Amino acid sequence: MPQPIVYVEMGAVDVPRAAEFYTFVFGWEFADRSQTSYSTFSSGPNGLSGGIFRTEQSRLNGTIVLYVFVEDIESYCEKLVSAGGEVVVAKSVVPGIGHYAHFKDPSGNLVGLFTPNQ
């Protein structure tokens, strides 16, 4: 069975400005649009949730990170490494929410794995 995308992150030089933009254009609801380093959003009851993180001016474009729901982060890390991927952030805790890891696919795209707390 395919594993669903459950969370998305994108980078912005100015997080509050990006939050204002997505609120105005799409009606996304942000937990706190004034946060300068990271702000979470909901795109509605049938849409993905996500966050906007602060990134450096030197990047040419924003960065989007898709998070894929998995039951066991470690086993998927082993699987993706065997397929030519690279783990760049090992399993880490998101306090009160769950765990995540980041990896690069063979093309260099950054992707996240996510497991919620039970």
Secondary structure, 3 states (H helix, E strand, C coil): CCCCEEEEEEEECCHHHHHHHHHHHHCCEECCCCCCCEEEEECCCCCCEEEEEECCCCCCCCCEEEEEECCCHHHHHHHHHHCCCEEEEEEEEECCCEEEEEEECCCCCEEEEEEECC
